Amino acid sequence: MKTRHIFAGVMAVAMLSVVALASPETKDTASDQKACPAGSVTAPVVLPDAAAAAITKAFPKATMGIVSLCAKDGKTYSVAMKGETEFNVRIFESGMIFSVGTPIAVADLPKAVADAVTAGANGATTDSACKVQLRAERKGLKVLDKPEIVYEVKLVKGVTTSTMQVAEDGTVKTALELTPTKEHKDTPPTL
């Protein structure tokens, strides 16, 4: 009789897990939207074992949240994390951590970064900011000898958004393409 109850409990948990994994719904939060660059594929996915092990080793006191596939090549993932603070990890399927991003207040941007954003904003307003520690080359071929700190700033103008990546010294690293906001997917960019 005990065996039957244990088996029924295990089956119930297994069924709930299958339903949860198969569910197409994901929580749409600001951190998820910032996690992947514009034009990336964002879909609910299961993190590969090597990537999950690397994150657990690097952040043993944090818990993993939503996992998104973050590149058209299907090899880069974005993982929402919660520890003492909320942060986001971009990781390659191999387990190499590409970057760790922490949201910050726009007012807390270093002066050189804020000045570069203002100069390159072309009339757009600053929506949000994230301090990012780059740990590997973008193509995932090599871990950087020393992590590089950059700031990713989301800009909004009309119905379009753009993301600038600026180094601590104010050097603009990348200004990503403008994309219509979710509410205006059919509206062309106006910047």
ABEGO torsion letter per residue (X at the ends): XAAAAAAAAAAAAAAAAAAAAABABBBBBAAAAAABBBGBBBBBBBBBAAAAAAAAAABAABBBBBBBBABAAGABBBBBBBBABBBBBBBBAAGBBABBBBBBBAAABBAAAAAAAAAAAGGBBBABBBBBBBABBAAGABBBABBBBBBBBBBBBEABBBBBBBBAAGBBABBBBBBBBAAAAABBBAX
